Amino acid sequence: MKYNYKKLYEKNAAFLEKHSTFKRSLKYVTPILSAFFFGAYAFLWLYGIFIKDFKTMDYVKLFTLAATTYLLVVVLRLAVARPRPYSEQGAGITPILKRKGSEMDSFPSRHVACAAVISLLVMHHFTAIGILMLGLTAFLSYIRFATGMHYPSDIFGGLTLGIAVGVFAWIW
């Protein structure tokens, strides 16, 4: 099934125009959620150091899985060089938010990939909190689309990557 991204985005933008308070809040939600995921990751390290007394391998997992996710995103972005939806080479939409920097790094979504892997790392130790964080990852995914930062396939790629790497928390 082929979809028209621009039409889908504009339909969503029209919804946000009707709900202007929600629209205005979107520019604050991404940094807040990003800080939350970073804080959860830091908490997991502190939990391991001061409470749980993680084994060395647990720390290696925490670092390796998060770093692997980040590095895979960087490599994929360089290899794919997909324009952001709001760029001239992209869909040419008028975004709710626009970032500074390269416009050729849309695929995959780094925010979503990192949120997904951190959620699964947390879930490995705190199941209920990890499940809640996966819900927040889904919300972050919507926000990255709704603000015009990513195509749905960028978000799906980030989710797939983050989940695939995060599954190693149980396997490894």
PLY file of the C-alpha trace (Angstrom):
ply
format ascii 1.0
element vertex 172
property float x
property float y
property float z
element edge 171
property int vertex1
property int vertex2
end_header
0.00 0.00 0.00
1.53 3.28 -1.08
0.76 6.36 0.94
1.12 10.04 0.22
3.33 11.42 2.99
2.57 15.06 2.28
-1.19 14.44 2.41
-0.87 12.44 5.63
1.29 15.13 7.23
-1.06 17.93 6.17
-4.05 16.04 7.59
-2.19 15.71 10.88
-1.15 19.39 10.76
-4.80 20.40 10.27
-5.69 18.38 13.38
-2.95 20.18 15.31
-4.17 23.57 14.09
-7.54 22.79 15.69
-5.76 21.86 18.92
-3.30 24.72 19.14
-2.37 24.13 22.80
-1.26 20.61 21.94
0.58 21.93 18.88
2.46 24.54 20.94
3.43 21.94 23.52
5.09 19.69 20.92
8.23 21.81 20.75
8.77 21.18 24.46
7.82 17.52 24.57
10.70 16.15 22.47
13.43 17.68 24.67
11.56 16.64 27.82
11.18 13.05 26.60
14.81 12.99 25.44
15.91 14.12 28.91
13.63 11.51 30.48
15.17 8.67 28.44
18.69 9.92 29.17
17.79 10.14 32.86
16.38 6.60 32.83
19.59 5.36 31.25
21.68 7.20 33.87
19.42 5.84 36.62
20.03 2.31 35.37
23.79 2.87 35.70
23.39 4.33 39.20
21.05 1.51 40.19
23.69 -0.97 39.11
26.47 0.82 40.96
24.77 1.64 44.26
21.90 -0.81 44.69
22.09 -3.91 42.54
25.88 -4.34 42.34
25.85 -5.28 38.66
28.44 -7.67 37.35
30.97 -6.25 34.92
29.10 -7.90 32.05
25.94 -5.96 32.94
27.83 -2.69 32.50
29.34 -3.92 29.25
25.81 -4.70 28.02
24.47 -1.31 29.07
27.25 0.55 27.32
27.63 -1.70 24.28
23.95 -1.92 23.38
23.32 1.83 23.68
26.56 2.69 21.85
25.85 0.12 19.12
22.42 1.64 18.52
23.85 5.14 18.27
26.67 4.05 15.94
24.32 2.08 13.69
22.12 5.17 13.35
25.16 7.28 12.41
26.34 4.73 9.82
22.86 4.29 8.33
22.35 8.04 8.09
25.65 8.43 6.24
24.87 5.52 3.93
21.26 6.48 3.16
21.56 10.30 3.28
17.79 10.69 3.18
16.53 14.29 3.17
14.27 15.42 5.98
10.61 15.93 5.00
10.86 19.72 5.31
13.95 20.04 3.11
13.88 21.12 -0.52
14.88 17.61 -1.58
12.30 16.03 0.74
8.53 16.30 0.69
8.59 20.09 0.86
6.26 20.33 3.85
6.06 23.24 6.24
7.13 21.67 9.54
5.92 22.53 13.00
9.54 22.25 14.13
12.72 22.50 12.13
16.14 21.56 13.36
19.42 23.24 12.66
22.14 21.29 10.93
22.12 18.72 8.18
18.91 18.11 6.30
20.21 14.83 4.89
19.95 12.66 7.99
16.34 11.62 8.26
16.69 7.82 8.21
16.53 6.30 10.78
15.19 8.38 13.66
17.94 8.61 16.29
15.52 9.75 18.98
13.26 6.75 18.44
16.07 4.19 18.10
17.73 5.34 21.33
14.41 5.55 23.20
13.52 2.01 22.12
16.83 0.47 23.17
16.83 2.32 26.51
13.25 1.19 27.13
14.25 -2.43 26.57
17.35 -2.09 28.76
15.17 -0.73 31.55
12.55 -3.42 30.91
15.22 -6.05 31.44
15.49 -4.90 35.08
12.13 -3.17 35.72
9.45 -4.76 33.55
6.55 -2.39 34.30
8.64 0.76 33.93
10.12 -0.56 30.67
6.64 -1.19 29.29
5.62 2.36 30.25
8.75 3.63 28.52
7.85 1.73 25.36
4.54 3.61 25.43
6.49 6.87 25.72
8.65 5.70 22.81
5.47 5.32 20.74
4.41 8.83 21.78
7.85 10.19 20.85
7.51 8.42 17.50
4.26 10.24 16.83
5.79 13.57 17.83
8.74 13.11 15.47
6.24 12.57 12.64
3.79 15.25 13.78
6.44 17.96 13.93
7.66 17.18 10.41
11.06 15.85 11.48
10.69 12.34 10.04
8.83 10.19 7.58
6.94 7.23 9.07
9.54 4.90 7.53
12.30 6.78 9.41
10.43 6.17 12.63
9.78 2.52 11.80
13.47 2.11 10.95
14.48 3.66 14.29
12.03 1.46 16.20
13.19 -1.66 14.41
16.84 -0.87 15.02
16.35 0.03 18.69
14.22 -3.02 19.40
16.55 -5.37 17.51
19.57 -4.19 19.48
17.60 -4.05 22.74
16.53 -7.67 22.44
20.17 -8.58 23.07
19.65 -7.51 26.71
17.83 -10.84 27.14
19.81 -12.97 24.70
23.35 -11.90 25.63
0 1
1 2
2 3
3 4
4 5
5 6
6 7
7 8
8 9
9 10
10 11
11 12
12 13
13 14
14 15
15 16
16 17
17 18
18 19
19 20
20 21
21 22
22 23
23 24
24 25
25 26
26 27
27 28
28 29
29 30
30 31
31 32
32 33
33 34
34 35
35 36
36 37
37 38
38 39
39 40
40 41
41 42
42 43
43 44
44 45
45 46
46 47
47 48
48 49
49 50
50 51
51 52
52 53
53 54
54 55
55 56
56 57
57 58
58 59
59 60
60 61
61 62
62 63
63 64
64 65
65 66
66 67
67 68
68 69
69 70
70 71
71 72
72 73
73 74
74 75
75 76
76 77
77 78
78 79
79 80
80 81
81 82
82 83
83 84
84 85
85 86
86 87
87 88
88 89
89 90
90 91
91 92
92 93
93 94
94 95
95 96
96 97
97 98
98 99
99 100
100 101
101 102
102 103
103 104
104 105
105 106
106 107
107 108
108 109
109 110
110 111
111 112
112 113
113 114
114 115
115 116
116 117
117 118
118 119
119 120
120 121
121 122
122 123
123 124
124 125
125 126
126 127
127 128
128 129
129 130
130 131
131 132
132 133
133 134
134 135
135 136
136 137
137 138
138 139
139 140
140 141
141 142
142 143
143 144
144 145
145 146
146 147
147 148
148 149
149 150
150 151
151 152
152 153
153 154
154 155
155 156
156 157
157 158
158 159
159 160
160 161
161 162
162 163
163 164
164 165
165 166
166 167
167 168
168 169
169 170
170 171
